[in-house]
Amino acid sequence: MKRKISLICIFIVLCLFVTACAANIKQSGSPTYQEDQAGVTTGLTQNSEMEQGNISSDLKKRKLIKDVKLRLETRKFDTFISELRKEINLFGGFIQTSEITGNSYSYDTDRYASLTIRIPSDKLDDFTNKVSSLGNVTEKSEGSKDVTLDYVDKQSRIKALKTEQDSLLRLLEAANNLNDIITIQNQLTDVRHELESLESQLRTYDDLIDYSTVTMNVYEVERETPAKDRSMWQEIGENLSENVNSIGKACQNLFVYFVSSLPFLLIMAVIALVTLIIIRLAIKKSKRDNKQQIQAQSNQDDIQQK
C-alpha cells in the first residue's frame, strides 16, 4: 500500500515538473506567432523604404533631358510678354530665341510670339505652372530623354582616351626613330581630336540636362478658347456670342476702312462732280445749238416762202 502511494506521489511530482518546464519555455523561449509576424512586417517595411530610397537616389543620378511645349492665348499681349520676361528672370532662366509678328496698330491681324526659353531643370514644373496662370493654355506637351547610358559611356571613353594619351606621350618622349615619332604624333592627334569631340558632347549634354527647354507659342486673341467640357446650352451661347462678335468686328473693320478711305473717296467725289458739271454744260450747249439751228432753218423757210 505504501509502495502505491509512493508511486502516485512520484507521478504527481513529475507532472508538476513537466508543466513548469513548459511554462518557462513559453515565456522565455522563441517568439510567438504574433511576434514573428510583427518582425516580418517590420523587416518588409524597412526593405521597402530602402528600395524607395535607392530608386529616388537612382533617379537623381540619371541624366534626363526635359522639354515642354506650350500653346497659349491671351487678350493682353503686351502685359503677358512683360510678365513672362519677369518670371523668366525670377526663375533664373533666359530667352534663347524670340520672334514676335504683328503690331498693336494692326486692326485685322492678331499678334503672335514664338519663344524658346531655357529654365533650370529643378524649377521647370514651378515655372510652367506659373506661366500657365498668366494665359489660357490650349496645348501642353512634356517629354524627357534619358541619356544616362550614353553619358556614362562617353565618360568611360574619355577616361580611356586620356590614359591612352598619357601612354603615347611617354612613348613620344622615349622615341628616337623619326618614323616612330611621326606615327606616335599622328595617333596623338587622332586621340586628342576624339577626346575634344567627346568632351564637347558632354558639355552639350550638361547644358541640356541642367537647363530644360520650354518652347512657347503665344497668340493674341479677342476671345479665349473655352474649355472642352461644355453643356449643349453653353456651347450654343458661346457660338452665338462668337457670331455676334464676328459681325461686330466686321462692321468695325468696314467703318475703319471707310474712314481711312475718306481722302480717296473725296477725290473721287470731286472728279465725279466735275465730270457731271462738264456733261451737263455740254448737254445744255448741245440743246442751245440745236435750238439755234432750228430757228435759223425756220427763218430761211420763211424767207423762201416770201
C-alpha positions, 0 to 999 in steps of 0.5 A: 500500500505504501509502495502505491502511494509512493508511486502516485506521489512520484507521478504527481511530482513529475507532472508538476515538473513537466508543466513548469518546464513548459511554462518557462519555455513559453515565456522565455523561449522563441517568439510567438506567432504574433511576434514573428509576424510583427518582425516580418512586417517590420523587416518588409517595411524597412526593405521597402523604404530602402528600395524607395530610397535607392530608386529616388537616389537612382533617379537623381543620378540619371541624366534626363533631358526635359522639354515642354511645349506650350500653346497659349492665348491671351487678350493682353499681349503686351502685359503677358510678354512683360510678365513672362520676361519677369518670371523668366528672370525670377526663375533664373532662366533666359530667352534663347530665341524670340520672334514676335509678328504683328503690331498693336496698330494692326486692326485685322491681324492678331499678334503672335510670339514664338519663344524658346526659353531655357529654365533650370531643370529643378524649377521647370514644373514651378515655372510652367505652372506659373506661366500657365496662370498668366494665359489660357493654355490650349496645348501642353506637351512634356517629354524627357530623354534619358541619356544616362547610358550614353553619358556614362559611356562617353565618360568611360571613353574619355577616361580611356582616351586620356590614359591612352594619351598619357601612354603615347606621350611617354612613348613620344618622349622615349622615341628616337626613330623619326618614323616612330615619332611621326606615327606616335604624333599622328595617333596623338592627334587622332586621340586628342581630336576624339577626346575634344569631340567627346568632351564637347558632347558632354558639355552639350549634354550638361547644358541640356540636362541642367537647363530644360527647354520650354518652347512657347507659342503665344497668340493674341486673341479677342476671345479665349478658347473655352474649355472642352467640357461644355453643356449643349446650352453653353456651347450654343451661347458661346457660338452665338456670342462668337457670331455676334462678335464676328459681325461686330468686328466686321462692321468695325473693320468696314467703318475703319476702312471707310474712314481711312478711305475718306481722302480717296473717296473725296477725290473721287467725289470731286472728279465725279462732280466735275465730270457731271458739271462738264456733261451737263454744260455740254448737254445744255450747249448741245440743246442751245445749238440745236435750238439755234439751228432750228430757228435759223432753218425756220427763218430761211423757210420763211424767207423762201416762202416770201 
